[in-house]
Amino acid sequence: MRPLPVFLALSAVSIASLAQQEPQPEPSSPITDRFDLRASAFYGAVKTRARIDDSATGTPGTEFSGEKDFHLSPHARQVRAEFMFRLRDRSRLRVDMWHLTRDAFASPTRTINYGRSSFTPADLVASRFDWQQINFTYTYSFLRRSRFELGAGLGLHLLQAEGEASVAARGVHEDLSGSGPFATLALDGTWRISRRFAFSARAQYFSLEASSITGGLGDYHADLQFRWRPNLAFGLGYEKTQTQLDVTKGNPSGLMRLDTRGPDLFVRASF
């Protein structure tokens, strides 16, 4: 009867050994997620510089600050949304969007030539600036490990801007708008610090100079997130976006600079 206990003991040891050798599933993290939806509350600062030339005569306008000269709010308090789709183990598509609208009703601090019109400190100017941006970014992870991922790719940004200024007492009204796509080079990295904490950072930038147009766009983001549940994480990040456009010839012509930066709090659901 002795061989039976020995056989059972050996079998138990073998089963335990095999169980230890089986690979443990990787913990949930941005590296293993196939899809995620992130909603963030952005608490940022805004700086706007612009110049609107007179298209009829070609006379350069006055370069102005939207915040100092037209008293637009220097703050951006908005909700932003972002989606990520992992097409394959190493390919990812990220889609994010944001919309910023500001308006004011005040007198400028100095005389400003704005397109075909002029606004003086004696005028009560109703001004509005509207900006919409949708970003599509594809990256391929040329380096992917259980705790680290680094990818590079291309971004496509759909931009739309509108600036409006009017003085009801004089019947003066200027409304200029424009839209178009812009491309950037993208770099995206993730570091899984532990089972619950992960750090992510990305950078996108490109500048272009062609004929009478010079443009550039930079988008930078970094965040630290806490994995509260396998499919739910909370985090704190910092976002910075810089856009510039100079047009020396055409209708309209001028320049525009938009700079937004600040922290954001977000919740991230993933699968």
C-alpha positions, 0 to 999 in steps of 0.5 A: 500500500506504500506506493499509493501515498508516494504517488499521490504526493508526487502528483500533488508536487507536480501539479503545484509545480506546473501551476507555478510555471503557468504565466500570470496574466498581465495586470490591466494597464494602458499597455494592455487596453484594447479600447478606452474612453477618457473624460477630463476637466481642463483648468487651463490658461489661454493666450491669444495674439492676432493681427487682421490686415485690411484685405482691400488695401493691404494695410497691416492691422494692429497686432493685439492681445485678445485678453489684454486689449479685448478683455477676453477671459484668460481662463479655459474651464472645459470638459474634453473627451478622448477615445483610443482604439488598439487596432492590433497589439502595436497599432493605436488610433487616438481621437480627441476633441475640444472646443473653446468659446470666449466673448467679452463686452468692453472697451479696448485699451488702445486704438486697434486697426482690425481688418477694415475697421478701427476700434478705439478706447471710446468704443464699447466693443462686443468681441468673440473668439471661437476655436474648435479642434478635432485630432486623429493620431495613429501610432505604431509601437516599435517598442512594447514590453509588459511594463513599457511601450513607445510608439511613433506615428502621424496626427491629423488635426481639423481646425476651425477658428472664428473671430468677431468684433462689433460696435453697435453704436457705430454700426461697425462689424468684423467677422473673420473665420477659417478652417482646414487640416494640419498634420503633425509627427507624433511620439507616444510613451507609457510606463506601467510603474506598478499594478495600479499606477501608470505614467503616460506622455505624448508629444506632437509637432510640425511646422510648415512654411510655403509661399505666403503661409507659415504655420505650426502646431504643437500638442504636449500631454503627460499624466499619472493615473491610478487603476482603481478597478481593472476597467476604471482609472483616475488621473491627473495630467498636464496639457499644452497646445500651441498653434500659430498661423502667419498669412502675408498674402491673401484674403484674409491676411494676418497672424494668429497665435493661440496658446492653452496650457494647464492641468486636467483631472480625468476618469478613464474607462477601458476594456 
